[in-house]
Each structure stands twice: as C-alpha cells, then as structure tokens.
Amino acid sequence: MKTFQPTPLFCCLIGALLLAGCATPASYVDPSSSRMITSVGKIDVQDFGNAADTMVNSLIDNLINQNKLQSGVPSEPALLAISRITNNTGSQIDTDMLVKKIRVALLRTGKIQTTTTMGLGGPEDPLAADQQKLREFLEDKKGGTRLPDYTLSGKIIEDRARAGSIRQSAFIFQLSLSSKAGIAVWEDEKTIVKQGSTPAVGF
Amino acid sequence: MRHALHVLASVGTIAGTLLLAACSSMNILEPAQPVAQRTMLADKRVITDTGLYSRVRILGVNTATGPAGFLKIQVEVENTTLSRQAFTYRVEWFDEQGMIINLPTMTAIPRTLEARETASITATAPTDRAKDFRIKFLEPTN
C-alpha cells in the first residue's frame, strides 16, 4: 500500500491556507480603552486625549476652581477665542484633535464658552459670523461684537532620540491662556514620551 | 575543584549584576509629621484582576472641593513588586443623579511605577455638578 508523502509544494499550500485563516478579523475598539495601538513616530489619538485631559484638569484646578476666571459680562460665562496653535512636529497633524477636546470640556464646565465667529485666519463658522454682523446692523448696535475675554494659543513640539536599537519620541504640548491685556493668566505643558525598538528593516 | 569554584563565583557575579540591573527601586524622604490634613474616603473595590491588584496596590483615596465647587480626588497607589510596573487608569465622573458625564478627554492614561514606588494619581471633576467618581485600573495591552 502506498503511503501519502506530502511534497514541499503541498506543505507550502497548507501553510499559506492556515495563515490566511488565522488572520485577525477587523473589530471595533473603544477609543477610551487601553487597547489602542501605540506608535512611536507619531502622536496617537489617545495621546491627544491624554494631553487634553491634563490641560483641562490644570485649567480647572488653577483658574476655574479658584474663582479667578473673569467674564466681560458678569451674568454670562467667559468668552474664549482660539489663537495660533503651532505644529512643530515632523507629522502633519490637525491641531483641532487637541483643541476641540479642550473646548468641549471647557464648555461642559459651564464657565467658558468659545466664539466661532472670531479666530486666527477668519471665523470658524462663516455663516454664524455673517448672522452676527447682520443682527448688529439691524439692531443698530453701537457697542459692537463682544470681544473675547481670553485667547488660547500654544505649540506642539517633537523631540526624537535614539540609543542603540531603542528609539524615543517625545511630544511636548504647550498651551497658554491670555487675558484681554495680553497677559498669560494660565500656562501648562504636557510631555508624552514613547519608546520602541527599531525594526530589523526600515525605520 | 578550584575551577568549579571559579566558575560558580563568575556565575554568581553575573546573576547578581543582572538582578541589580532589573531592580530599579527608589529611596524616599518625607516629613515624619505631615502638615497636610487629608480627607480620606471610604471606598468600595471590585477586584477582578488579582494579578494587577497584587502588583499595584491602591492605598487610599482622598478628596477636596475647591472654592468654585469642583471636586478633586487623589488616589495613592503603590508598586508592591521589585520591578517596574506599568498600568493604565481611567476616571469616570457622575452627576448628582448618578448619570455619567461623558467627555472626549476621557481616555485610558498610562502610568509607570518604579519598584516599591508610591505615587499619587489626581483628577479634577469636569463640572461642579460632578458628585461621584469611579476609577478603573487596567493592564496595559500595548
């Protein structure tokens, strides 16, 4: 009786089929979980959340919770405008990934609101800006638009280092809150450092 | 015999060096009589990851409320092992009716403790309506 002798080609075929069958299917991941992928060379989504959380905590601790926040209109929350947030990293990032999280958290405090009709480079919401101008024209408002009480500016910096096969990327988030007088009434910095080994091939 | 002793001494030296390199612990100095008065909170713990809990022990929680009414919490954790431990934590806040306050800044925050290190994790409520909180400690998976 002839026994079955698997050829090398047969073994390769079986191996390829097994590998294809063992591929991990795509699945949803909760963005606030610890299962997010951590990459060394770029700012991950969870890094923006981490930095925003630190900044908001600091703002609340040092300014809002100390009753140091001042509004131009006493019965209303303070008005915030977003100024320049500079990206000094090697990647092209949308700084709104940081700023929007901060804005949402500040809005939820009930103490700060952000203007969408005034900002560096033009209004964030052009239709709201036009509506505001039209309303002021129709109401013959002499006082003009309410100016922001505070402006938020900052910078994101990247620093890279390498030791043997270990590479390190440090992302430094710097933010300042300036008053109408141009004085920084709040400032903070958050550094996120990530390390990983370099692959055998590539970067 | 002499050769065997020599080999044993060399192996012992190498093993000792490796052990010392792995044990990155620290020495701590603090006031014997702390001036600060902490308001400690009675807490409820649900332990499902006994491994993590045995390595990173929660010592206690204290709270404070600022002048504007925002709650602030501080959790003291200790690495009970002789090696560096990594974990992540996430803080959830609840309003006076027990409803969770969802924010885009809610994320799992990574933290590392050196051998036998005690550290404080602080978090501030996102609104003055936040009256309760929950902290989740997780193993890092990446």
HADDOCK unambig.tbl for C-alpha pairs under 7 A between the chains (distance, minus, plus):
assign (segid A and resid 32 and name CA) (segid B and resid 106 and name CA) 6.14 0.50 0.50
assign (segid A and resid 32 and name CA) (segid B and resid 107 and name CA) 4.08 0.50 0.50
assign (segid A and resid 32 and name CA) (segid B and resid 108 and name CA) 5.46 0.50 0.50
assign (segid A and resid 33 and name CA) (segid B and resid 107 and name CA) 6.69 0.50 0.50
assign (segid A and resid 33 and name CA) (segid B and resid 108 and name CA) 5.58 0.50 0.50
assign (segid A and resid 34 and name CA) (segid B and resid 88 and name CA) 6.82 0.50 0.50
assign (segid A and resid 34 and name CA) (segid B and resid 108 and name CA) 5.57 0.50 0.50
assign (segid A and resid 34 and name CA) (segid B and resid 140 and name CA) 6.03 0.50 0.50
assign (segid A and resid 34 and name CA) (segid B and resid 141 and name CA) 6.39 0.50 0.50
assign (segid A and resid 35 and name CA) (segid B and resid 141 and name CA) 5.78 0.50 0.50
assign (segid A and resid 35 and name CA) (segid B and resid 142 and name CA) 6.66 0.50 0.50
assign (segid A and resid 37 and name CA) (segid B and resid 142 and name CA) 6.29 0.50 0.50
assign (segid A and resid 38 and name CA) (segid B and resid 142 and name CA) 6.21 0.50 0.50
assign (segid A and resid 46 and name CA) (segid B and resid 107 and name CA) 6.55 0.50 0.50
assign (segid A and resid 49 and name CA) (segid B and resid 105 and name CA) 4.86 0.50 0.50
assign (segid A and resid 49 and name CA) (segid B and resid 106 and name CA) 6.91 0.50 0.50
assign (segid A and resid 49 and name CA) (segid B and resid 107 and name CA) 5.98 0.50 0.50
assign (segid A and resid 50 and name CA) (segid B and resid 105 and name CA) 6.90 0.50 0.50
assign (segid A and resid 50 and name CA) (segid B and resid 107 and name CA) 6.45 0.50 0.50
assign (segid A and resid 50 and name CA) (segid B and resid 109 and name CA) 6.23 0.50 0.50
assign (segid A and resid 52 and name CA) (segid B and resid 105 and name CA) 6.04 0.50 0.50
assign (segid A and resid 53 and name CA) (segid B and resid 105 and name CA) 5.00 0.50 0.50
assign (segid A and resid 57 and name CA) (segid B and resid 123 and name CA) 6.81 0.50 0.50
assign (segid A and resid 57 and name CA) (segid B and resid 124 and name CA) 5.57 0.50 0.50
assign (segid A and resid 64 and name CA) (segid B and resid 68 and name CA) 6.96 0.50 0.50
assign (segid A and resid 65 and name CA) (segid B and resid 66 and name CA) 5.45 0.50 0.50
assign (segid A and resid 65 and name CA) (segid B and resid 67 and name CA) 5.90 0.50 0.50
assign (segid A and resid 65 and name CA) (segid B and resid 68 and name CA) 4.58 0.50 0.50
assign (segid A and resid 65 and name CA) (segid B and resid 69 and name CA) 6.76 0.50 0.50
assign (segid A and resid 65 and name CA) (segid B and resid 70 and name CA) 5.98 0.50 0.50
assign (segid A and resid 66 and name CA) (segid B and resid 66 and name CA) 6.62 0.50 0.50
assign (segid A and resid 66 and name CA) (segid B and resid 67 and name CA) 5.70 0.50 0.50
assign (segid A and resid 66 and name CA) (segid B and resid 68 and name CA) 6.16 0.50 0.50
assign (segid A and resid 67 and name CA) (segid B and resid 67 and name CA) 6.70 0.50 0.50
assign (segid A and resid 67 and name CA) (segid B and resid 68 and name CA) 5.78 0.50 0.50
assign (segid A and resid 101 and name CA) (segid B and resid 104 and name CA) 5.59 0.50 0.50
assign (segid A and resid 101 and name CA) (segid B and resid 105 and name CA) 5.97 0.50 0.50
assign (segid A and resid 105 and name CA) (segid B and resid 103 and name CA) 6.44 0.50 0.50
assign (segid A and resid 105 and name CA) (segid B and resid 126 and name CA) 6.74 0.50 0.50
assign (segid A and resid 108 and name CA) (segid B and resid 127 and name CA) 6.47 0.50 0.50
assign (segid A and resid 109 and name CA) (segid B and resid 126 and name CA) 5.90 0.50 0.50
assign (segid A and resid 109 and name CA) (segid B and resid 127 and name CA) 4.45 0.50 0.50
